[in-house]
Amino acid sequence: MNAFDPRPPFYLGIDLGGTNIKSGVVEDTGRPLSSVSIETEADRGPEVGIENLAKAGRLAVEASGLRWDQISGVGLGSPGTMDLSRGMLLQPPNLPGWNQLPIRDLLAAKLDKPTILQNDANAAAYGEYWAGAGRNTRSLVLFTLGTGVGCGIITEGRIIEGRHSHGGECGHIIVQMENGRRCGCGAYGHLEAYASATALVKRAHDLLSEGSMKSVLREIPPDDLTSRAISEAADAGDPAARRLMKETAFYLAVGTVTLLHTIDPDIVLFGGGMIAAGQGFLEDIRQHVQKMAFPAVAKGTRIDYAELGGDAGFIGAAGCARDAFGR
């Protein structure tokens, strides 16, 4: 067997999102053999959604060149609140009408394969731990920066799921005690309300409404303002955009330090669309961490960007199936 030969056993990973389903077959070392994406059609209800999950899985196996009987198990990563032990979605906000859904068992019946359910951020963290920027480490924290702030924690190879399946929800660390911004969950002062891509845009609108700073951001129609546009303006030297990005780096550092002093991981990673901000943004986070954390902890923890991009979720979900059914 050479370095490019697929190494069995093989697992199917499926990453469920409110808009798209991404799936792929992954070999025993964490290398994906296929990657496909189809629409979730979440608004058509869970029956259509489950059928689309199964379709995405079958397409991924077909694209991999393997036979269906070569797939040893299925891992499903999903957003929303869930009961992992029962394989249930509880109240997923991005999947209206999917409440109290036994999604694991429904998908297992469709595919006729043993299936495990995992939180999508946990699955992405496990993907980075197994086959991405965190390989060869023993503990890892991954923040995913997008519409919200997701988080997954791995320690000694185990995902921190928590007693009620809600461990690692670190986007909801409180970073502002008084007069905090409102989070998407309805509470105030959470990290997600300051450091997500959505929050960055909201903070930009607030800053521009004050009218005290000149900025190229004012030339962008309000509905077209994005986190990427803010990041690009910051790189070009725009003072308002630079202020917004530096403040975002500070809040992410606050969340990071909280976890450094709680978990003491080998590595903290940042993934999601906002990593397009580049090395300067990452260096700002590192500098704030150096100032706020215990020196020994800050020195011993690597802070970096994730490597697997949009594939992390299905790779990690497949890794969860490998742990559940392959040992």
Buried (B, 14 or more C-beta within 10 A) or exposed (E): EEEEEBEEBBBBBBBBBBEBBBBBBBBBEBBBBBBBBBEBBBEEEBEEBBBBBBBBBBBBBBBBEBEEEBBBBBBBBBBBBBBBEEBBBBEBEBBEEBBEBBBBBBBBEBBEBBBBBBBBBBBBBBBBBBBBBBEEBEBBBBBBBBBBBBBBBBBEEEBBBEEEBBBBBBBBBBBBEEEBBEBBBEEBBBBBBBBBBBBBBBBBEEBBEEEEBEBBBEEBEEEEBBBBBBBBBBBEEBEBBBBBBBBBBBBBBBBBBBBBEEBBBBBBBBBBBBBEBBEBBBEBBBEBBBEBBEEEBBEEBBBBBBBBBBBBBBBBBBBBBBBBBBE
